[in-house]
């Protein structure tokens, strides 16, 4: 595999293959994540639509996908990743820390693990640490 340059830096064949491998695992994990939530797995391959389907996974309105095209992504992306984890029942502070620091690998784990089960959308619900079930409330509280 020949080397190529990005921004004046040479990218070797090993880095290219490693990136391709991680990308393929990510696609498979996201497809399995969608399947666990009874959403179309093929949506992973459609740019833009995959974000709309991810909004359905966490219970957000699909128009929130448009916010990913604005500077609001600085706030929305970490919040969305937390809500994906909460949709799979990850409500403890250690889970929040792992999601924020190792977000790609944590989401891969949610998709590829057989033990993880989709609990339902969490947007607009209050998740208390004493009650593991989501109860409808006015807003979502992630600080316990």
ABEGO torsion letter per residue (X at the ends): XBBBBBGGBBBBAAAAAAAAAAAAAAAAAAAAAAAAAGBBAAAAABBGAAAAAAAAAAGBBAAAAAAAABAAAAAAAAAAAAAAAAAAGBABAAAAAAAAAAAAAAAAAAAABAABBBAEBABGBBBBAABABBBBBABBBABX
